């Protein structure tokens, strides 16, 4: 929709807008407009924080006049109470309307769809300029993961790559990891055993949003990495197994991590498919290893086990899996709220490094890059 205004009028306690492209009837309440006044008096020009006391705005607030300025690019509101004038950018008002809110450009995938279209970008491109950084994060947002090829096989280079986006998240595993199968922590990742498809941090209230893995050295057999698009599984289940899909959106599962030697016992609870109020999937949370004991009524228990079995069947189906043994130089960043990851058992020596990034920090970085 175009962002130029064609007409404006007072409609009771609202302002009614008509746009140059023919759309009309959009209402903004006077309370909302006063609360969002962009003048320096109401919105601090440096901090971008609200200066006005929202609770002090009179419920019967009135406007003396409304008008369009600057060829439709500005809405002017002259307030009756204090003779204050608010000028709103029409593009800002248009962006608030539900019809214009941008949704993620998400492409879900299975093995056949991704094998010939693996999202990848060169390390130098990411590190050299913001255009490369933006492309990298856009690819991660679209596909749920992206390989950064040509990454120097050192902890320092990998850490610098992550810090190109944001600060590294600290957890019970520390910040940046550099480890082998040494059982430094009580977790299967620190062994040579196979690890099935899962997401990390099901025991955290705010599970890590993104994770990077980079294999610095490998001498042995096995150890293929596996990635699965959890949103693709959700699509399939919603289409073909509606009852099981609904169960995973409604019943909550508790994850836990226990390491009593370090005085740690973490627990968090949420449904495997977490939806927003619009019914849209925002997070897949699945880790059979870290699931805590639970008790539900008999019917719900049966339903949950059926749904988990259906989910696991898809997650472990080779047709859903992108398989690749990560080699030195291939650093992969993936969305831990979407992509499940796994690893085959291996023998020999394997050195891995990586870390977590917060969801909001990655989205913040991309939001700023898009604004540029």
N, C-alpha and C positions, 0 to 999 in steps of 0.2 A: 504494500500500500504506500502511496505517496505521502510525504510528510508536510505538504503545503496545505494550509487552512483556506477554505473558501468562504465560510460563514460561521458566525458565533452568535448565540443569544442566551439570555437568562431564561431558565426554565424552572421556576420555583426556587428551590434551594440547590439547584444544579446549573452548570454551564453546559449547553448543548453545542457540539461541534459538528461541522460539515467540512469534508475534505475536498480538495481540488480533483481528486480522482472519482468523485461521485459518491463515496461512502458518507453516510450521515447518521445522526441519531446517537452518537457517542456522548455519554453523560459523565461529567466529573463533578462531584459534589463540592460545594464551596468550602466545607470543612476540610476536604482532602487538599484542595488547592491552597488554602491558607497554611495547612500543615506542611506543604511541600514548596512553599515560596522560596525561590532561589536567590533572593536578594541577600547582600552581605549582612543585613540586619537579622535575617532569619536563618541563613545557612553560612557557616563560617567559610570564607573563601580559601583558606589554607587547609584546615582540617577536614572540610566537607562534612562537618557534623552539624546537626540541627541545633540552632540557637533558640528557636521558639519553644515555649512551653506548651506542648500539645494539649494538656489537660486544662489550660487556661483559655483556650479558644472558645468563645461563646457558641452554644449550640445553634442559636438563631443568627449566626453571623450572616451579614448581607453584603452584596456588592453594589456599588453605585452605578458602575458601568463596566461593560466588557467590549473589547474591540480587537481587530486583527491589525498587526503592524508588520512592516518590512516584507511586503509582498507575500504575506501568508506564513511567514516563518516564525512569527511570534504572536502569542496570545497575551493581551494586556487585560489585567483585572484591577479595577480601581475599587478599593474597599470603602464601605460606608462608615465604618466605626472610627478609624483613625486616619483616614485619607492616605493610607499607605497604598503603593502601587506595586503589583507583582507582574513580572514579565516572564512567561514560560516559553521555552524553546518548543516549537511544534513537533520537532523530531523526537524530543524527550517524551512528550505526551503520547505520540504515536507508538513509541516503543513500549509504553506501559500497557497498552491494550492487549488483551489475551491473544487476539488473532495474529499479533505481530511478534509475540515472544519467540525467540529463536530456540528451536529444539536441537539437541545434539545430532550431528550428521553421522549417525551410527550405521555401520554395515556389519550385520551378523554373518557368521561363516561356519562352515564345516571343513573337513580336510580337503575335499575336492575344490571348494571355492577358494581356499587360502593358499594352496600349494604353489600355484602359478602366479600368485599376487601377494607375496609375503611383504608386508610393510617394512621398509628398510631405508636408512639414510646414512650418509658417510659422517664419520666422527668429525672430520675437519669442517664440514658444512655446519654442524651444530655449534662447534666451538668458535667459528669465525665470525658469524653475524647473526642478528636476531631473526632474519628471514629463515635461516636453517633451523634455528631453535623453534620457531613457530611451526614450521613444517613438521618437525619431529613430534611436537605435542599434538598437533592436529591429527597426525596418523595414529597416535596412541588413542586419542579420543574416538576416532572413527572405527578402528579395528580392535581396540582393547590392548594392543601391544605393538611394539616396533623395535626392530633390531638396529643398533648403531654399529655399523661395520667399520673396521679399521681402527677400533679403539685400542690404544697401546695396552698391552697385557700387564699392567701394573696397577696396584691399588691406588696410587696417586692420580693416575689418569682417569680411572673409573670414578673416584670420588669427585674429581673436578667436573666430570660430566654431569653428575647428579647435582652438584652445587651450581651448575649453570642454570638449573631450574629453581631450586629453593634450598633451604637448609635441611639437613638430614634429621630424620626423626629418631629420637632416643627411645629404646624399649628395654625390656629385661635382657635382650640380647646385645645391648649396647647401641652404639650409633652405626658406624660403618663396620661391616664384618669382613674378615679375611681369615678363612678357616679351611681345615681339612676334616676328614672323618675322625675327629679326636674326642668326641663325646664331651666337648667343653660345656655343652648345655644338654639337659635331658630332653632331647628332641630328635626325631628320626632323621632330620636334615643333617645331623652331625654323625651319621653312620653311613655304611655302604649299602644299606637295605633299600629296596624299592619303596617309593612313596607314591601313593595313588593320587588322582586329581583332587585338589582341595584349594581353598582360599586360606590365607593366613589371618590370625588375629580374631578368630571367632570368640575368643575369651576376652576381647577388649571391647569396651563400650563403643569406642571409635576405632574400628579396625583400620590398619594402615591402608591408605588410599592407593598407593602405588609402590611397586617393588622393582628394584633392579637386580639382575643377576649377571655376573660375568665370570666365566670359567678361565682362570689365569693359567692353569696347567692341567693336563690329563695324560696319564700313561697307564693304560689298562684296557679293559673290555667292558662293554655295556655303558650304562650311564646316560642313555638318551634322555633329553628333556622333552616334556610333553606340555602342550597348551591346549585348553578347551574353552570355547566361548560359552560361558554360562548363560548369557542372554539368548544365545541360539537354542540351548536346551529349554529355557523357559518358553520361548516361542513355540517349540515343538510340543511341549507339554500342554500349553494353553490351547493349542489347536487340536491335539489328538487325545489328550488325557486331562480333560477339564477338571474332573474331580480331584485328581492328584495335584494338579497345578494349584487349585484353590486351597487344598490342605497345606501346601508349602507357603502360601501367603498368609494363612491364618494361624497355624500352630507354631509356637515359639520353641526354639531349641537353645539350650544352654551349653556354651563351650567353656572349657576350663583348661588351665595350664598349672601344673603342680611341680614345684622344685623346692622341697622342704629344706634342702641343704642351704638354699639361699633365702629361706623364709618367704617363699612366693607361692600364692594360691590365687590365681586370677579366675574370675567368672564373669560372663556377660551373656545376655539372653536376647534373641531376636528371631524372626522367622527366616527360613532359608531364602525366600523370595520377599524382600522388603519393598513395599510399594509406597508411593507418595499419595497424597489425598486425591489426586486425579486418577489413581489406579494404575499409574505408570511404574514399571520396575526400575528401581534405583540401585539395588544392591543384591548380589547373590552371595550368600554366606553358607559355606559347606565345608566341613572338615570332620570326617568320620573318626579320625584319630583323637581329636580333642573334645568329642561330645561327652558331656557330663551325664551321669545317671539321671533319669527323669521318671516321673509318674504322671500318667494321664488317665482319664476314664477309659474303660476297655475299648469302646468304639473309636475313640480318638487315637488310642495307641495303635490299633489295627490300621487305621487310615494313615497315620504318620509313617509306619513301616512300609506300607504299600507305596506311598509317595516317594520315600527315600530310595526304595528299591528301583522305582522307575527312573529317578534322577540319576542314580549310580549306573544304571544300565546304559543310559545315553553318555554319561561322562567317561565310561570305560570302553565305549564303542570306538574302534579304530577309525571308523568313518567320520567321527566327530573330532579327531585329534590331529593337531599339527605336531609332528615329531621331528626333532632335530637335536643332535648332540652339539651343544654350544661349544664352540672352539675359542681359543684365545683370540681376542680381537672382536668377538661378537658379544656386545653388551646388550641385553634386552630389558626394556622398561615395559611393565605391564600394569594394567588396572586391576588391582586386587579386589575391587568390588564387582568385577565382571569376569575376568579370565581366571580359570582354575589352572594350576600348574602341577606338574608331577615329574617323577624321575625314575627311570629304570634302575634296578640293582646294578652294581658294578664291582669290578675287582681292580685293584691297582691303586694308583695315586691320583687324587683329584684335589685341586685347590680352587676354591670359589671365593668371590668377594661380592659385596653388594650392600644394599641398605633399603630403608623405607623412606617414602616421602608422604606428607600429609595430603589428603584429598583437596582441602581448601587451598593449600599453597600452590599446587600444580594448576588448579583452575584459576587462581589469581594471576599467576604468571601468564597463562594463555589469554586471559581477559585483557590484561594490559597490552600484550603483543597485538591482539586484534584491534585494540583502540588506536595503536600507532598507524 
